[in-house]
């Protein structure tokens, strides 16, 4: 029996534990708690990411169902924007991208200072996702594989950074909006420290948005000339 107990099969059985709910797990209990705690902390970001994905889907569907006339018009706009950016300096190109990011960031900042800002904050990821989805969908519909390559190499790198920044500042604004609601209901008195922390975090996120704009200008300069769109 001792020899049987020392076999790997029996060792695996011994290391398998029953977890609450009747399931089996090879993971020790504390690690499972860590994962569930991390999920609880990140549920707002996951929900916002889901809303952004919904916006991407809606944007791509809009591009797919649009008439050929609308597709041709957007393609003309994209070509004009691409040619216009080619004449700009890297700084000017980056500032154009940063302007869009800044408008969303400013909107989220102001909505966070409003007790009724939560429903509008949930709309921001959807709108941003729709914009990216429409452009990417139209590029694929009108240009095929070159359009996909342009999206992946030119549009996506900075867009990924911008989305991560958006998930963070929307979450911060949701929490701040909740604090404002508590103040209105006389359930929270001191807001100075929360407001200072809120502004500090937004300043950091603003800096990351500048880096995203620089990345966009770099990707445009490096890869936009490869594709004929």
C-alpha positions in Angstrom: 0.0 0.0 0.0 2.9 2.4 0.7 4.2 1.8 -2.7 0.8 2.5 -4.3 0.5 5.7 -2.3 3.9 6.9 -3.6 2.8 6.6 -7.2 2.3 10.0 -9.1 -1.4 9.1 -9.7 -2.1 8.9 -6.0 -0.1 12.0 -5.3 -2.3 13.9 -7.8 -5.4 12.6 -6.2 -4.1 13.7 -2.8 -3.3 17.2 -4.1 -6.8 17.6 -5.5 -9.1 19.5 -3.2 -12.9 19.9 -3.0 -13.9 23.5 -3.2 -17.2 25.1 -2.1 -19.9 24.2 -4.6 -18.9 20.6 -5.0 -16.2 21.1 -7.6 -12.6 20.0 -7.7 -9.5 22.2 -7.9 -5.8 21.7 -8.0 -5.4 25.3 -6.7 -5.1 25.9 -2.9 -7.9 27.9 -1.3 -6.1 31.2 -0.7 -5.1 31.5 -4.4 -8.8 31.1 -5.5 -9.7 33.9 -3.0 -7.0 36.1 -4.6 -8.5 35.6 -8.1 -12.1 36.3 -6.9 -10.9 39.4 -5.0 -9.1 40.6 -8.1 -12.3 40.1 -10.1 -14.3 42.0 -7.6 -11.9 44.9 -7.7 -11.9 45.0 -11.6 -15.6 44.4 -12.3 -16.1 48.1 -13.3 -13.3 48.0 -15.8 -14.6 44.7 -17.2 -18.0 46.1 -17.6 -16.6 49.2 -19.3 -14.6 47.0 -21.6 -17.7 45.1 -22.5 -19.4 48.4 -23.4 -16.4 49.3 -25.6 -16.7 45.9 -27.3 -20.4 46.6 -27.9 -19.5 49.9 -29.5 -17.0 48.2 -31.8 -19.6 45.7 -32.8 -22.2 48.4 -33.5 -19.7 50.4 -35.4 -18.5 47.5 -37.6 -22.2 46.5 -38.2 -23.0 50.1 -39.3 -20.0 50.0 -41.7 -21.2 46.7 -43.1 -24.8 47.7 -43.7 -24.0 51.2 -45.1 -24.6 51.9 -48.7 -21.8 52.0 -51.2 -22.2 55.8 -51.5 -21.5 56.3 -47.8 -18.6 53.9 -47.8 -17.1 55.9 -50.7 -17.6 59.2 -48.9 -15.9 57.9 -45.7 -13.0 56.5 -47.8 -12.5 59.9 -49.4 -12.5 61.5 -45.9 -9.9 59.0 -44.7 -7.7 59.6 -47.7 -7.9 63.4 -47.3 -7.1 63.0 -43.6 -4.2 60.7 -44.4 -2.8 63.1 -47.0 -3.3 66.0 -44.5 -1.4 64.2 -41.8 1.4 63.4 -44.2 2.1 67.1 -44.6 2.2 67.7 -40.8 5.2 67.5 -38.5 5.2 64.6 -36.0 4.2 67.1 -33.3 1.2 68.3 -35.3 0.2 64.7 -36.2 0.3 63.8 -32.5 -1.7 66.8 -31.4 -4.5 65.9 -33.8 -4.9 62.5 -32.1 -4.5 63.9 -28.6 -7.3 66.4 -29.3 -9.8 63.5 -29.6 -8.5 61.7 -26.5 -8.6 65.0 -24.6 -12.2 65.6 -25.4 -13.3 62.2 -24.0 -11.0 62.6 -21.0 -12.4 66.1 -20.3 -16.0 64.8 -20.6 -15.4 62.0 -18.2 -13.6 64.4 -15.7 -16.6 66.7 -15.7 -19.2 63.9 -15.5 -17.3 62.5 -12.5 -18.0 65.8 -10.7 -21.7 65.4 -11.3 -23.8 63.2 -9.0 -25.9 62.1 -12.0 -22.9 61.4 -14.3 -23.0 57.6 -14.2 -25.4 56.9 -17.1 -23.4 59.3 -19.4 -20.1 57.8 -18.3 -21.4 54.4 -19.5 -22.0 55.9 -22.9 -18.4 57.1 -23.4 -16.8 53.7 -24.1 -19.7 52.8 -26.4 -19.2 56.0 -28.5 -15.4 55.6 -28.6 -15.8 51.9 -29.7 -18.3 52.8 -32.4 -15.9 55.4 -33.8 -13.1 52.8 -34.1 -15.5 50.1 -35.3 -16.9 52.2 -38.1 -13.4 53.3 -39.4 -12.0 49.8 -39.2 -15.1 48.2 -40.7 -15.1 50.6 -43.6 -11.4 50.1 -44.2 -12.0 46.4 -44.5 -15.1 46.7 -46.6 -13.5 49.1 -49.1 -9.8 48.1 -49.1 -9.8 44.5 -48.1 -6.6 43.1 -46.6 -4.7 46.4 -47.0 -7.4 48.1 -44.9 -7.0 45.4 -42.2 -3.2 45.9 -42.3 -3.6 49.7 -42.0 -5.9 49.2 -39.0 -3.6 46.8 -37.2 -0.3 48.7 -37.7 -1.4 52.3 -37.9 -4.7 52.6 -35.9 -4.6 49.8 -33.3 -1.4 50.4 -31.3 -2.4 53.9 -30.0 -6.0 52.9 -29.8 -5.2 50.1 -27.3 -3.4 52.5 -25.0 -6.2 55.0 -25.3 -8.8 52.3 -24.4 -6.8 51.3 -21.3 -6.6 55.0 -20.3 -10.4 55.4 -20.9 -11.2 52.3 -18.8 -9.2 53.8 -16.0 -10.6 57.3 -16.1 -14.2 56.2 -16.6 -13.8 54.0 -13.5 -12.3 56.9 -11.5 -15.2 59.2 -12.6 -17.8 56.6 -11.7 -16.4 56.4 -8.1 -16.2 60.2 -7.9 -19.8 60.5 -9.1 -20.8 58.1 -6.4 -19.0 60.2 -3.8 -20.8 63.3 -5.1 -24.1 61.5 -4.7 -23.2 60.7 -1.1 -22.4 64.3 -0.4 -25.8 65.4 -1.7 -27.5 62.9 0.6 -25.4 64.2 3.5 -23.7 60.8 4.0 -20.2 62.1 3.3 -18.8 65.4 4.5 -15.1 65.6 3.5 -14.4 65.7 -0.2 -11.1 67.6 -0.2 -8.8 64.6 -0.1 -10.9 62.7 -2.7 -10.9 65.6 -5.0 -7.2 66.1 -4.8 -6.6 62.4 -5.5 -9.1 62.5 -8.4 -7.3 65.5 -10.0 -3.9 63.9 -9.5 -4.9 60.6 -11.2 -6.4 62.5 -14.1 -3.1 64.4 -14.6 -1.3 61.1 -14.7 -3.8 59.8 -17.2 -3.4 62.9 -19.3 0.3 62.3 -19.5 -0.4 58.7 -20.7 -2.7 60.1 -23.3 0.2 62.3 -24.6 2.3 59.1 -24.9 -0.6 57.4 -26.8 -0.7 60.4 -29.2 3.1 60.1 -29.7 2.7 56.4 -30.4 0.0 57.2 -33.0 2.3 59.7 -34.8 5.1 57.2 -34.8 3.0 54.4 -36.2 1.6 56.7 -38.8 5.0 57.9 -39.9 6.4 54.3 -40.0 3.6 52.3 -41.6 1.0 54.5 -43.4 3.1 54.7 -46.5 3.1 50.9 -46.9 -0.6 50.8 -47.6 -2.5 52.2 -50.6 -5.9 53.2 -49.4 
